Amino acid sequence: MCGIVGYLGYREAAPVLIEGLRRLEYRGYDSAGISVMSDDGALQTVRRAGKLAELEGAIAQHPPRGRVGIAHTRWATHGPPTEANAHPHTNETGDITLIHNGIIENAGVLKQKLLELGYTFTSDTDTEVVVHLIDHLWVQGASLEQSVAEALSQVEGAYGLAVVSTRDPFKIVVARNGSPLLLGIGSDGELMAGSDAAAVVGITRDVVYLDDGDVGVLDRTAYRTFHLERGSVRRQVHQVTWDLESIEKGGYEHFMLKEIHEQPQSLRDVMRGRLLPEDGVARLGGITVSDADLSKVERITIMACGTSWHAGLLGEYLLEDLARIPVDVQYASEFRYKNPVIEDNTLVLAISQSGETADTLAALREAKRRGVRTMGIVNTVGSTIARETDFGMHLHAGPEIGVASTKAFTSQIVALVLFSLYMGRRRNLSVLEGRELVAALERLPDQVDEILAQTDDIRALADEYFDARNFLYLGRGYQFPVALEGALKLKEVSYIHAEGYPAAEMKHGPIALIDDDMPVVFLAPRDAVYGKVVSNIEEVKARHGRVIAIVSDEAPELVGKVDHIVRVPHTVPALLPVLTTIPLQLLAYHAAILRGCDVDQPRNLAKSVTVE
């Protein structure tokens, strides 16, 4: 989750590193720090608790000078977000400095050994253990990469790290195990490292994604990679396809608002080149090579976390409805510690915006160990899940900087619709049904634009309810996962407690909470269970609940019976979740702004969850 950036080249390193951190701050913003090696080989390290602005202020008058350096923005795991726990961490003599993302599982054992050897510790972090271990194991005449590799042979756990030392100057060594890391390969001898491509695109679009066990060595002559067990390796150079403008706010006040408004385009992009209207089917180049395997699939297990898990729940409805394939949806964090029953001819589908979610990746690897076929739906090209699954789909939604996912979620829904259509047409879905769904998909981006035009109305709704202490979101069928996602968005960015529930289950507990202070959001588009939802609304109103209804037509049955109606365009049931999601995103955003919350960097959260 933390942001890592390194630079080696002909420019002053500090401005490049700070700009890289600015683009990575969504990955962690508890503290930040920088280490730069001067041209005479001295290390200058500055760290600050708080957001990146604190570090920028600290170095504004006297920035560290030099053309080699590393920098870090932290999401706290071991120890609170204090200056002492901020990265980079140095050894006692100050000639080795290190930044780290991940969790060292045997840090306690290693720390005890180092204490017995006379080392002292000034932080609560597991990272400081690694820098002292490198110091301890560095033998006369060894290189930095040899010393790092020797230390890592004793380390258990996940890490993405970067190390600089005056003992082997003008060199950066990086290593990866379970935490994403890439190299940026620029021109004129410029080299970078980062935990995300966003850190390096200001210098280069050419990136090398490291695999677990890889070590990268950057120096003034070139870069090279080797594997801790297999020796020298060459990794493919990929090109970042999105523009630098994609990770700027582009005139919007916040990334979250920008990304909500980017959804018409992100939906067009996920469908681009994939719809065959005449045949009523989707063309999915990333999976057609596996047509023979897909024809044998008898069950699908979807694994994901957080918002992606909610998309997975919608995938269950979609695949069972359109393709008649039994599906179960698992929290990846639970799956990896179960003894799951995975039958032959099961397809395991992993969903992750970043493609690096630690729990999802671990669950995927457990499934692969059991010999089943695997598929990925990810947004980040070159990510670990994209590389380790047998086949899959890229969302092409562009970078998502806001910590609370918006455009990636709706793109995931559409990707799952495309996959369900693809599978359904190969099974029982008629060409007429396929054509109807394709036509609805083609209309979808314009319908989202219609909802976004209601932003002022939804802001007024937020103005009425932003001071509520609790919210309840209710939906049935396709709308139940939307209720879960709406509740998650509200609590993520506004810190209002919210629950999502199946509307019919309200009577089995949550109805006890309802009073005249409880706003209840009903997802009530005109679908097969609309009448049932209307009955549930009557039950809430009978208990003086305040009802906000999201509907897909004039809904005459609800006029005068509910407190507020938000209308979305009507479409086929499989696509209604995309449309009903948009008002809930806007409601969460505006409620958070009215409460003075930081919507792009909510407290305690970070993007790309690469630790357990």
Secondary structure as GFF3:
##gff-version 3
##sequence-region A 1 612
A	DSSP	beta_strand	3	8	.	.	.	ID=ss1
A	DSSP	alpha_helix	13	24	.	.	.	ID=ss2
A	DSSP	three_ten_helix	25	27	.	.	.	ID=ss3
A	DSSP	beta_strand	31	37	.	.	.	ID=ss4
A	DSSP	beta_strand	43	49	.	.	.	ID=ss5
A	DSSP	alpha_helix	52	59	.	.	.	ID=ss6
A	DSSP	beta_strand	68	74	.	.	.	ID=ss7
A	DSSP	beta_strand	89	90	.	.	.	ID=ss8
A	DSSP	beta_strand	96	101	.	.	.	ID=ss9
A	DSSP	alpha_helix	107	116	.	.	.	ID=ss10
A	DSSP	alpha_helix	127	137	.	.	.	ID=ss11
A	DSSP	alpha_helix	144	152	.	.	.	ID=ss12
A	DSSP	beta_strand	159	165	.	.	.	ID=ss13
A	DSSP	beta_strand	171	177	.	.	.	ID=ss14
A	DSSP	beta_strand	182	185	.	.	.	ID=ss15
A	DSSP	beta_strand	191	194	.	.	.	ID=ss16
A	DSSP	three_ten_helix	197	199	.	.	.	ID=ss17
A	DSSP	beta_strand	206	209	.	.	.	ID=ss18
A	DSSP	beta_strand	214	219	.	.	.	ID=ss19
A	DSSP	beta_strand	223	227	.	.	.	ID=ss20
A	DSSP	beta_strand	231	233	.	.	.	ID=ss21
A	DSSP	beta_strand	237	239	.	.	.	ID=ss22
A	DSSP	three_ten_helix	244	247	.	.	.	ID=ss23
A	DSSP	alpha_helix	255	261	.	.	.	ID=ss24
A	DSSP	alpha_helix	263	271	.	.	.	ID=ss25
A	DSSP	beta_strand	275	276	.	.	.	ID=ss26
A	DSSP	beta_strand	281	282	.	.	.	ID=ss27
A	DSSP	alpha_helix	285	288	.	.	.	ID=ss28
A	DSSP	alpha_helix	291	294	.	.	.	ID=ss29
A	DSSP	beta_strand	299	304	.	.	.	ID=ss30
A	DSSP	alpha_helix	306	318	.	.	.	ID=ss31
A	DSSP	pi_helix	319	323	.	.	.	ID=ss32
A	DSSP	beta_strand	327	331	.	.	.	ID=ss33
A	DSSP	alpha_helix	332	335	.	.	.	ID=ss34
A	DSSP	beta_strand	346	352	.	.	.	ID=ss35
A	DSSP	alpha_helix	358	369	.	.	.	ID=ss36
A	DSSP	beta_strand	373	378	.	.	.	ID=ss37
A	DSSP	alpha_helix	384	388	.	.	.	ID=ss38
A	DSSP	beta_strand	391	394	.	.	.	ID=ss39
A	DSSP	alpha_helix	407	425	.	.	.	ID=ss40
A	DSSP	alpha_helix	431	452	.	.	.	ID=ss41
A	DSSP	alpha_helix	455	465	.	.	.	ID=ss42
A	DSSP	beta_strand	470	475	.	.	.	ID=ss43
A	DSSP	alpha_helix	479	494	.	.	.	ID=ss44
A	DSSP	beta_strand	497	502	.	.	.	ID=ss45
A	DSSP	three_ten_helix	503	508	.	.	.	ID=ss46
A	DSSP	three_ten_helix	510	513	.	.	.	ID=ss47
A	DSSP	beta_strand	519	523	.	.	.	ID=ss48
A	DSSP	alpha_helix	530	541	.	.	.	ID=ss49
A	DSSP	beta_strand	546	551	.	.	.	ID=ss50
A	DSSP	beta_strand	564	567	.	.	.	ID=ss51
A	DSSP	alpha_helix	576	594	.	.	.	ID=ss52
###
